[in-house]
Amino acid sequence: MLSYILCFLAALLVHELGHCVAAFGCNVTVSEFGFGWGRKLCSLRIRGVDLGGTHFSLMNYLLAATNILPLYQQDGWKCGMIILRGSMRRKSPLIDWTFTIVGSALSLALIAAQVLTSQFR
C-alpha cells in the first residue's frame, strides 16, 4: 500500500512539474505550486514560486486520476487534440467533435467498469 502511495505522489509531482515547465516555456509566470487544497502545512519560496504542502484531498486525487482521460477540457483531451491537429496539419471540426464524443464515452465506460469491478470484489 505504501508503494502505491509513493508512486502516486511521484506521478503527481511529475505531472505538476510538467505544468510548470510548460508555463515557463510559454513565458507564463508561476506563482504557486501545491498538491492539494486546504491550509498550508509548510511553505518555501524558490525562484519566485511559492511551494506549499497542503492537506491532500480526495478531490485532488479524483482530478488527477481523471485528468489523463480524454474527457473534454482535461489534459488527456487537450493532448489528443494537439496530436490530431498536428498529424493532420489543420483543424477539423468533424474530427474534433468525434474525438471529444468518443473519448468521453470511452472514458465514462472505463470509469463505470472500474466502479462496477470494485463493487464485486
TORPA-380035 format. One record per atom (N, C-alpha, C): chain; x, y, z; residue number from 1; atom name. Coordinates in nm, 3 decimals. Example, Ala and Ser with C-alpha at 12.3 -4.5 7.8 and 13.67 -1.06 7.14 Angstrom:
! residues 2
{"A"; {1.319; -0.569; 0.780}; 1; "N"},
{"A"; {1.230; -0.450; 0.780}; 1; "CA"},
{"A"; {1.320; -0.330; 0.780}; 1; "C"},
{"A"; {1.285; -0.225; 0.708}; 2; "N"},
{"A"; {1.367; -0.106; 0.714}; 2; "CA"},
{"A"; {1.290; 0.003; 0.787}; 2; "C"},
END
This chain:
! residues 121
{"A"; {0.083; -0.120; 0.000}; 1; "N"},
{"A"; {0.000; 0.000; 0.000}; 1; "CA"},
{"A"; {0.087; 0.125; 0.000}; 1; "C"},
{"A"; {0.192; 0.124; 0.080}; 2; "N"},
{"A"; {0.281; 0.239; 0.086}; 2; "CA"},
{"A"; {0.347; 0.266; -0.048}; 2; "C"},
{"A"; {0.382; 0.158; -0.120}; 3; "N"},
{"A"; {0.446; 0.177; -0.250}; 3; "CA"},
{"A"; {0.351; 0.244; -0.349}; 3; "C"},
{"A"; {0.220; 0.212; -0.342}; 4; "N"},
{"A"; {0.122; 0.276; -0.429}; 4; "CA"},
{"A"; {0.111; 0.425; -0.398}; 4; "C"},
{"A"; {0.110; 0.457; -0.272}; 5; "N"},
{"A"; {0.101; 0.598; -0.232}; 5; "CA"},
{"A"; {0.224; 0.675; -0.278}; 5; "C"},
{"A"; {0.342; 0.616; -0.260}; 6; "N"},
{"A"; {0.465; 0.682; -0.304}; 6; "CA"},
{"A"; {0.470; 0.697; -0.456}; 6; "C"},
{"A"; {0.427; 0.594; -0.528}; 7; "N"},
{"A"; {0.423; 0.603; -0.675}; 7; "CA"},
{"A"; {0.324; 0.709; -0.719}; 7; "C"},
{"A"; {0.208; 0.715; -0.653}; 8; "N"},
{"A"; {0.108; 0.815; -0.687}; 8; "CA"},
{"A"; {0.162; 0.956; -0.662}; 8; "C"},
{"A"; {0.226; 0.976; -0.548}; 9; "N"},
{"A"; {0.281; 1.108; -0.518}; 9; "CA"},
{"A"; {0.392; 1.146; -0.616}; 9; "C"},
{"A"; {0.474; 1.049; -0.656}; 10; "N"},
{"A"; {0.578; 1.076; -0.756}; 10; "CA"},
{"A"; {0.516; 1.114; -0.889}; 10; "C"},
{"A"; {0.412; 1.041; -0.931}; 11; "N"},
{"A"; {0.344; 1.073; -1.057}; 11; "CA"},
{"A"; {0.278; 1.210; -1.050}; 11; "C"},
{"A"; {0.219; 1.242; -0.935}; 12; "N"},
{"A"; {0.157; 1.373; -0.918}; 12; "CA"},
{"A"; {0.261; 1.484; -0.926}; 12; "C"},
{"A"; {0.376; 1.462; -0.864}; 13; "N"},
{"A"; {0.484; 1.561; -0.869}; 13; "CA"},
{"A"; {0.531; 1.583; -1.013}; 13; "C"},
{"A"; {0.553; 1.475; -1.086}; 14; "N"},
{"A"; {0.597; 1.486; -1.226}; 14; "CA"},
{"A"; {0.490; 1.558; -1.309}; 14; "C"},
{"A"; {0.363; 1.525; -1.285}; 15; "N"},
{"A"; {0.253; 1.590; -1.358}; 15; "CA"},
{"A"; {0.251; 1.741; -1.332}; 15; "C"},
{"A"; {0.257; 1.778; -1.206}; 16; "N"},
{"A"; {0.254; 1.920; -1.172}; 16; "CA"},
{"A"; {0.379; 1.993; -1.222}; 16; "C"},
{"A"; {0.493; 1.927; -1.217}; 17; "N"},
{"A"; {0.615; 1.987; -1.273}; 17; "CA"},
{"A"; {0.600; 2.010; -1.424}; 17; "C"},
{"A"; {0.529; 1.919; -1.491}; 18; "N"},
{"A"; {0.502; 1.937; -1.635}; 18; "CA"},
{"A"; {0.424; 2.065; -1.662}; 18; "C"},
{"A"; {0.328; 2.096; -1.575}; 19; "N"},
{"A"; {0.255; 2.222; -1.589}; 19; "CA"},
{"A"; {0.351; 2.341; -1.574}; 19; "C"},
{"A"; {0.440; 2.332; -1.477}; 20; "N"},
{"A"; {0.537; 2.441; -1.454}; 20; "CA"},
{"A"; {0.632; 2.457; -1.572}; 20; "C"},
{"A"; {0.682; 2.346; -1.626}; 21; "N"},
{"A"; {0.773; 2.353; -1.741}; 21; "CA"},
{"A"; {0.702; 2.416; -1.860}; 21; "C"},
{"A"; {0.577; 2.374; -1.884}; 22; "N"},
{"A"; {0.501; 2.431; -1.995}; 22; "CA"},
{"A"; {0.477; 2.581; -1.974}; 22; "C"},
{"A"; {0.445; 2.619; -1.851}; 23; "N"},
{"A"; {0.423; 2.761; -1.821}; 23; "CA"},
{"A"; {0.550; 2.842; -1.843}; 23; "C"},
{"A"; {0.662; 2.792; -1.791}; 24; "N"},
{"A"; {0.789; 2.863; -1.810}; 24; "CA"},
{"A"; {0.824; 2.871; -1.959}; 24; "C"},
{"A"; {0.797; 2.764; -2.034}; 25; "N"},
{"A"; {0.825; 2.762; -2.177}; 25; "CA"},
{"A"; {0.742; 2.862; -2.255}; 25; "C"},
{"A"; {0.624; 2.891; -2.204}; 26; "N"},
{"A"; {0.534; 2.987; -2.270}; 26; "CA"},
{"A"; {0.542; 3.126; -2.206}; 26; "C"},
{"A"; {0.642; 3.147; -2.122}; 27; "N"},
{"A"; {0.662; 3.275; -2.053}; 27; "CA"},
{"A"; {0.543; 3.315; -1.966}; 27; "C"},
{"A"; {0.480; 3.217; -1.904}; 28; "N"},
{"A"; {0.371; 3.242; -1.810}; 28; "CA"},
{"A"; {0.429; 3.233; -1.669}; 28; "C"},
{"A"; {0.401; 3.331; -1.587}; 29; "N"},
{"A"; {0.454; 3.335; -1.451}; 29; "CA"},
{"A"; {0.385; 3.231; -1.365}; 29; "C"},
{"A"; {0.463; 3.154; -1.293}; 30; "N"},
{"A"; {0.412; 3.056; -1.196}; 30; "CA"},
{"A"; {0.437; 3.114; -1.058}; 30; "C"},
{"A"; {0.328; 3.135; -0.984}; 31; "N"},
{"A"; {0.344; 3.195; -0.852}; 31; "CA"},
{"A"; {0.325; 3.095; -0.739}; 31; "C"},
{"A"; {0.258; 2.982; -0.768}; 32; "N"},
{"A"; {0.232; 2.881; -0.666}; 32; "CA"},
{"A"; {0.247; 2.741; -0.722}; 32; "C"},
{"A"; {0.288; 2.648; -0.638}; 33; "N"},
{"A"; {0.299; 2.507; -0.674}; 33; "CA"},
{"A"; {0.254; 2.428; -0.553}; 33; "C"},
{"A"; {0.142; 2.360; -0.564}; 34; "N"},
{"A"; {0.090; 2.286; -0.450}; 34; "CA"},
{"A"; {0.029; 2.154; -0.492}; 34; "C"},
{"A"; {-0.001; 2.069; -0.393}; 35; "N"},
{"A"; {-0.055; 1.937; -0.420}; 35; "CA"},
{"A"; {-0.200; 1.919; -0.379}; 35; "C"},
{"A"; {-0.258; 2.013; -0.311}; 36; "N"},
{"A"; {-0.395; 1.994; -0.266}; 36; "CA"},
{"A"; {-0.457; 2.125; -0.223}; 36; "C"},
{"A"; {-0.574; 2.114; -0.166}; 37; "N"},
{"A"; {-0.644; 2.231; -0.117}; 37; "CA"},
{"A"; {-0.643; 2.227; 0.034}; 37; "C"},
{"A"; {-0.666; 2.342; 0.091}; 38; "N"},
{"A"; {-0.671; 2.348; 0.237}; 38; "CA"},
{"A"; {-0.558; 2.433; 0.292}; 38; "C"},
{"A"; {-0.545; 2.427; 0.422}; 39; "N"},
{"A"; {-0.445; 2.505; 0.492}; 39; "CA"},
{"A"; {-0.305; 2.456; 0.456}; 39; "C"},
{"A"; {-0.212; 2.550; 0.439}; 40; "N"},
{"A"; {-0.074; 2.515; 0.408}; 40; "CA"},
{"A"; {-0.007; 2.456; 0.531}; 40; "C"},
{"A"; {0.063; 2.345; 0.509}; 41; "N"},
{"A"; {0.138; 2.284; 0.618}; 41; "CA"},
{"A"; {0.276; 2.345; 0.628}; 41; "C"},
{"A"; {0.334; 2.378; 0.512}; 42; "N"},
{"A"; {0.463; 2.444; 0.508}; 42; "CA"},
{"A"; {0.471; 2.524; 0.379}; 42; "C"},
{"A"; {0.563; 2.617; 0.374}; 43; "N"},
{"A"; {0.578; 2.699; 0.254}; 43; "CA"},
{"A"; {0.724; 2.732; 0.234}; 43; "C"},
{"A"; {0.765; 2.731; 0.108}; 44; "N"},
{"A"; {0.902; 2.759; 0.072}; 44; "CA"},
{"A"; {0.901; 2.832; -0.061}; 44; "C"},
{"A"; {0.979; 2.939; -0.072}; 45; "N"},
{"A"; {0.985; 3.016; -0.196}; 45; "CA"},
{"A"; {1.116; 2.990; -0.267}; 45; "C"},
{"A"; {1.107; 2.940; -0.391}; 46; "N"},
{"A"; {1.224; 2.915; -0.473}; 46; "CA"},
{"A"; {1.204; 2.984; -0.608}; 46; "C"},
{"A"; {1.295; 3.076; -0.640}; 47; "N"},
{"A"; {1.291; 3.150; -0.767}; 47; "CA"},
{"A"; {1.154; 3.213; -0.793}; 47; "C"},
{"A"; {1.095; 3.268; -0.690}; 48; "N"},
{"A"; {0.968; 3.339; -0.703}; 48; "CA"},
{"A"; {0.845; 3.250; -0.703}; 48; "C"},
{"A"; {0.861; 3.119; -0.681}; 49; "N"},
{"A"; {0.748; 3.027; -0.679}; 49; "CA"},
{"A"; {0.727; 2.980; -0.536}; 49; "C"},
{"A"; {0.604; 2.993; -0.488}; 50; "N"},
{"A"; {0.568; 2.951; -0.353}; 50; "CA"},
{"A"; {0.534; 2.803; -0.355}; 50; "C"},
{"A"; {0.619; 2.721; -0.292}; 51; "N"},
{"A"; {0.597; 2.577; -0.284}; 51; "CA"},
{"A"; {0.529; 2.548; -0.152}; 51; "C"},
{"A"; {0.402; 2.508; -0.154}; 52; "N"},
{"A"; {0.327; 2.480; -0.032}; 52; "CA"},
{"A"; {0.299; 2.329; -0.023}; 52; "C"},
{"A"; {0.303; 2.274; 0.085}; 53; "N"},
{"A"; {0.247; 2.141; 0.117}; 53; "CA"},
{"A"; {0.114; 2.161; 0.183}; 53; "C"},
{"A"; {0.013; 2.112; 0.131}; 54; "N"},
{"A"; {-0.122; 2.130; 0.188}; 54; "CA"},
{"A"; {-0.178; 1.992; 0.222}; 54; "C"},
{"A"; {-0.290; 1.991; 0.287}; 55; "N"},
{"A"; {-0.358; 1.864; 0.313}; 55; "CA"},
{"A"; {-0.401; 1.806; 0.179}; 55; "C"},
{"A"; {-0.365; 1.683; 0.153}; 56; "N"},
{"A"; {-0.401; 1.617; 0.028}; 56; "CA"},
{"A"; {-0.548; 1.577; 0.036}; 56; "C"},
{"A"; {-0.625; 1.617; -0.065}; 57; "N"},
{"A"; {-0.769; 1.593; -0.057}; 57; "CA"},
{"A"; {-0.815; 1.489; -0.158}; 57; "C"},
{"A"; {-0.929; 1.430; -0.132}; 58; "N"},
{"A"; {-0.988; 1.333; -0.224}; 58; "CA"},
{"A"; {-1.020; 1.399; -0.357}; 58; "C"},
{"A"; {-1.064; 1.524; -0.355}; 59; "N"},
{"A"; {-1.097; 1.593; -0.480}; 59; "CA"},
{"A"; {-0.974; 1.605; -0.569}; 59; "C"},
{"A"; {-0.860; 1.637; -0.513}; 60; "N"},
{"A"; {-0.738; 1.648; -0.592}; 60; "CA"},
{"A"; {-0.700; 1.513; -0.652}; 60; "C"},
{"A"; {-0.719; 1.406; -0.577}; 61; "N"},
{"A"; {-0.692; 1.271; -0.629}; 61; "CA"},
{"A"; {-0.783; 1.241; -0.747}; 61; "C"},
{"A"; {-0.912; 1.270; -0.733}; 62; "N"},
{"A"; {-1.006; 1.244; -0.842}; 62; "CA"},
{"A"; {-0.973; 1.326; -0.966}; 62; "C"},
{"A"; {-0.935; 1.452; -0.946}; 63; "N"},
{"A"; {-0.895; 1.536; -1.059}; 63; "CA"},
{"A"; {-0.771; 1.480; -1.128}; 63; "C"},
{"A"; {-0.674; 1.437; -1.049}; 64; "N"},
{"A"; {-0.552; 1.381; -1.107}; 64; "CA"},
{"A"; {-0.581; 1.252; -1.182}; 64; "C"},
{"A"; {-0.667; 1.168; -1.126}; 65; "N"},
{"A"; {-0.698; 1.040; -1.189}; 65; "CA"},
{"A"; {-0.775; 1.057; -1.319}; 65; "C"},
{"A"; {-0.867; 1.153; -1.325}; 66; "N"},
{"A"; {-0.945; 1.174; -1.447}; 66; "CA"},
{"A"; {-0.876; 1.267; -1.546}; 66; "C"},
{"A"; {-0.775; 1.338; -1.503}; 67; "N"},
{"A"; {-0.708; 1.436; -1.589}; 67; "CA"},
{"A"; {-0.641; 1.372; -1.709}; 67; "C"},
{"A"; {-0.598; 1.247; -1.698}; 68; "N"},
{"A"; {-0.530; 1.181; -1.809}; 68; "CA"},
{"A"; {-0.627; 1.124; -1.911}; 68; "C"},
{"A"; {-0.754; 1.117; -1.875}; 69; "N"},
{"A"; {-0.854; 1.064; -1.969}; 69; "CA"},
{"A"; {-0.889; 1.170; -2.073}; 69; "C"},
{"A"; {-0.933; 1.125; -2.193}; 70; "N"},
{"A"; {-0.969; 1.224; -2.296}; 70; "CA"},
{"A"; {-1.108; 1.284; -2.275}; 70; "C"},
{"A"; {-1.136; 1.326; -2.153}; 71; "N"},
{"A"; {-1.261; 1.397; -2.124}; 71; "CA"},
{"A"; {-1.243; 1.544; -2.162}; 71; "C"},
{"A"; {-1.349; 1.605; -2.209}; 72; "N"},
{"A"; {-1.344; 1.742; -2.258}; 72; "CA"},
{"A"; {-1.277; 1.836; -2.157}; 72; "C"},
{"A"; {-1.180; 1.912; -2.205}; 73; "N"},
{"A"; {-1.102; 2.012; -2.131}; 73; "CA"},
{"A"; {-1.006; 1.954; -2.027}; 73; "C"},
{"A"; {-0.991; 1.823; -2.019}; 74; "N"},
{"A"; {-0.889; 1.765; -1.933}; 74; "CA"},
{"A"; {-0.759; 1.756; -2.013}; 74; "C"},
{"A"; {-0.648; 1.733; -1.945}; 75; "N"},
{"A"; {-0.518; 1.728; -2.013}; 75; "CA"},
{"A"; {-0.513; 1.619; -2.118}; 75; "C"},
{"A"; {-0.572; 1.503; -2.091}; 76; "N"},
{"A"; {-0.572; 1.395; -2.189}; 76; "CA"},
{"A"; {-0.643; 1.437; -2.317}; 76; "C"},
{"A"; {-0.753; 1.510; -2.305}; 77; "N"},
{"A"; {-0.826; 1.560; -2.422}; 77; "CA"},
{"A"; {-0.744; 1.663; -2.497}; 77; "C"},
{"A"; {-0.683; 1.755; -2.424}; 78; "N"},
{"A"; {-0.603; 1.859; -2.488}; 78; "CA"},
{"A"; {-0.484; 1.800; -2.562}; 78; "C"},
{"A"; {-0.417; 1.702; -2.502}; 79; "N"},
{"A"; {-0.304; 1.638; -2.570}; 79; "CA"},
{"A"; {-0.351; 1.565; -2.695}; 79; "C"},
{"A"; {-0.464; 1.495; -2.685}; 80; "N"},
{"A"; {-0.519; 1.426; -2.801}; 80; "CA"},
{"A"; {-0.553; 1.521; -2.913}; 80; "C"},
{"A"; {-0.609; 1.637; -2.881}; 81; "N"},
{"A"; {-0.643; 1.736; -2.983}; 81; "CA"},
{"A"; {-0.517; 1.790; -3.050}; 81; "C"},
{"A"; {-0.414; 1.815; -2.973}; 82; "N"},
{"A"; {-0.288; 1.865; -3.029}; 82; "CA"},
{"A"; {-0.227; 1.761; -3.122}; 82; "C"},
{"A"; {-0.230; 1.633; -3.080}; 83; "N"},
{"A"; {-0.175; 1.527; -3.163}; 83; "CA"},
{"A"; {-0.255; 1.513; -3.293}; 83; "C"},
{"A"; {-0.388; 1.514; -3.282}; 84; "N"},
{"A"; {-0.470; 1.504; -3.404}; 84; "CA"},
{"A"; {-0.449; 1.621; -3.499}; 84; "C"},
{"A"; {-0.453; 1.741; -3.445}; 85; "N"},
{"A"; {-0.435; 1.859; -3.530}; 85; "CA"},
{"A"; {-0.295; 1.865; -3.589}; 85; "C"},
{"A"; {-0.195; 1.823; -3.511}; 86; "N"},
{"A"; {-0.058; 1.822; -3.562}; 86; "CA"},
{"A"; {-0.038; 1.720; -3.671}; 86; "C"},
{"A"; {-0.097; 1.602; -3.654}; 87; "N"},
{"A"; {-0.081; 1.499; -3.757}; 87; "CA"},
{"A"; {-0.159; 1.532; -3.884}; 87; "C"},
{"A"; {-0.270; 1.604; -3.871}; 88; "N"},
{"A"; {-0.349; 1.643; -3.988}; 88; "CA"},
{"A"; {-0.301; 1.775; -4.047}; 88; "C"},
{"A"; {-0.222; 1.849; -3.969}; 89; "N"},
{"A"; {-0.171; 1.981; -4.007}; 89; "CA"},
{"A"; {-0.283; 2.084; -4.032}; 89; "C"},
{"A"; {-0.396; 2.060; -3.966}; 90; "N"},
{"A"; {-0.507; 2.155; -3.975}; 90; "CA"},
{"A"; {-0.612; 2.119; -3.870}; 90; "C"},
{"A"; {-0.704; 2.213; -3.847}; 91; "N"},
{"A"; {-0.817; 2.186; -3.758}; 91; "CA"},
{"A"; {-0.931; 2.128; -3.842}; 91; "C"},
{"A"; {-1.004; 2.035; -3.783}; 92; "N"},
{"A"; {-1.121; 1.977; -3.848}; 92; "CA"},
{"A"; {-1.230; 1.964; -3.743}; 92; "C"},
{"A"; {-1.336; 2.044; -3.756}; 93; "N"},
{"A"; {-1.444; 2.035; -3.656}; 93; "CA"},
{"A"; {-1.502; 1.894; -3.644}; 93; "C"},
{"A"; {-1.512; 1.821; -3.755}; 94; "N"},
{"A"; {-1.566; 1.686; -3.750}; 94; "CA"},
{"A"; {-1.475; 1.594; -3.667}; 94; "C"},
{"A"; {-1.345; 1.600; -3.690}; 95; "N"},
{"A"; {-1.251; 1.518; -3.615}; 95; "CA"},
{"A"; {-1.250; 1.562; -3.468}; 95; "C"},
{"A"; {-1.251; 1.694; -3.443}; 96; "N"},
{"A"; {-1.252; 1.744; -3.305}; 96; "CA"},
{"A"; {-1.372; 1.691; -3.228}; 96; "C"},
{"A"; {-1.491; 1.702; -3.285}; 97; "N"},
{"A"; {-1.612; 1.656; -3.217}; 97; "CA"},
{"A"; {-1.614; 1.505; -3.203}; 97; "C"},
{"A"; {-1.567; 1.434; -3.305}; 98; "N"},
{"A"; {-1.563; 1.288; -3.297}; 98; "CA"},
{"A"; {-1.471; 1.243; -3.184}; 98; "C"},
{"A"; {-1.353; 1.304; -3.175}; 99; "N"},
{"A"; {-1.259; 1.271; -3.068}; 99; "CA"},
{"A"; {-1.319; 1.304; -2.932}; 99; "C"},
{"A"; {-1.386; 1.418; -2.922}; 100; "N"},
{"A"; {-1.446; 1.460; -2.795}; 100; "CA"},
{"A"; {-1.555; 1.363; -2.752}; 100; "C"},
{"A"; {-1.643; 1.325; -2.843}; 101; "N"},
{"A"; {-1.755; 1.237; -2.807}; 101; "CA"},
{"A"; {-1.706; 1.095; -2.778}; 101; "C"},
{"A"; {-1.623; 1.041; -2.868}; 102; "N"},
{"A"; {-1.574; 0.903; -2.849}; 102; "CA"},
{"A"; {-1.482; 0.895; -2.727}; 102; "C"},
{"A"; {-1.394; 0.993; -2.711}; 103; "N"},
{"A"; {-1.305; 0.993; -2.595}; 103; "CA"},
{"A"; {-1.382; 1.002; -2.464}; 103; "C"},
{"A"; {-1.485; 1.085; -2.461}; 104; "N"},
{"A"; {-1.567; 1.097; -2.341}; 104; "CA"},
{"A"; {-1.643; 0.969; -2.314}; 104; "C"},
{"A"; {-1.700; 0.909; -2.418}; 105; "N"},
{"A"; {-1.776; 0.784; -2.400}; 105; "CA"},
{"A"; {-1.685; 0.672; -2.349}; 105; "C"},
{"A"; {-1.566; 0.659; -2.408}; 106; "N"},
{"A"; {-1.472; 0.556; -2.363}; 106; "CA"},
{"A"; {-1.425; 0.582; -2.220}; 106; "C"},
{"A"; {-1.402; 0.707; -2.187}; 107; "N"},
{"A"; {-1.359; 0.741; -2.051}; 107; "CA"},
{"A"; {-1.468; 0.708; -1.950}; 107; "C"},
{"A"; {-1.590; 0.744; -1.981}; 108; "N"},
{"A"; {-1.700; 0.713; -1.890}; 108; "CA"},
{"A"; {-1.722; 0.563; -1.878}; 108; "C"},
{"A"; {-1.704; 0.488; -1.988}; 109; "N"},
{"A"; {-1.715; 0.342; -1.982}; 109; "CA"},
{"A"; {-1.605; 0.284; -1.894}; 109; "C"},
{"A"; {-1.484; 0.338; -1.905}; 110; "N"},
{"A"; {-1.373; 0.292; -1.822}; 110; "CA"},
{"A"; {-1.399; 0.320; -1.674}; 110; "C"},
{"A"; {-1.450; 0.439; -1.644}; 111; "N"},
{"A"; {-1.483; 0.474; -1.505}; 111; "CA"},
{"A"; {-1.593; 0.381; -1.452}; 111; "C"},
{"A"; {-1.698; 0.357; -1.533}; 112; "N"},
{"A"; {-1.807; 0.270; -1.491}; 112; "CA"},
{"A"; {-1.757; 0.128; -1.468}; 112; "C"},
{"A"; {-1.671; 0.078; -1.556}; 113; "N"},
{"A"; {-1.615; -0.056; -1.539}; 113; "CA"},
{"A"; {-1.533; -0.065; -1.411}; 113; "C"},
{"A"; {-1.457; 0.039; -1.382}; 114; "N"},
{"A"; {-1.377; 0.040; -1.260}; 114; "CA"},
{"A"; {-1.465; 0.040; -1.136}; 114; "C"},
{"A"; {-1.570; 0.118; -1.138}; 115; "N"},
{"A"; {-1.662; 0.123; -1.024}; 115; "CA"},
{"A"; {-1.732; -0.011; -1.006}; 115; "C"},
{"A"; {-1.782; -0.070; -1.116}; 116; "N"},
{"A"; {-1.851; -0.199; -1.107}; 116; "CA"},
{"A"; {-1.758; -0.310; -1.062}; 116; "C"},
{"A"; {-1.635; -0.308; -1.111}; 117; "N"},
{"A"; {-1.536; -0.409; -1.071}; 117; "CA"},
{"A"; {-1.504; -0.400; -0.923}; 117; "C"},
{"A"; {-1.491; -0.277; -0.874}; 118; "N"},
{"A"; {-1.457; -0.261; -0.732}; 118; "CA"},
{"A"; {-1.573; -0.300; -0.641}; 118; "C"},
{"A"; {-1.697; -0.293; -0.690}; 119; "N"},
{"A"; {-1.813; -0.330; -0.609}; 119; "CA"},
{"A"; {-1.825; -0.481; -0.593}; 119; "C"},
{"A"; {-1.773; -0.556; -0.689}; 120; "N"},
{"A"; {-1.787; -0.701; -0.684}; 120; "CA"},
{"A"; {-1.667; -0.772; -0.624}; 120; "C"},
{"A"; {-1.576; -0.700; -0.565}; 121; "N"},
{"A"; {-1.459; -0.762; -0.501}; 121; "CA"},
{"A"; {-1.490; -0.805; -0.362}; 121; "C"},
END
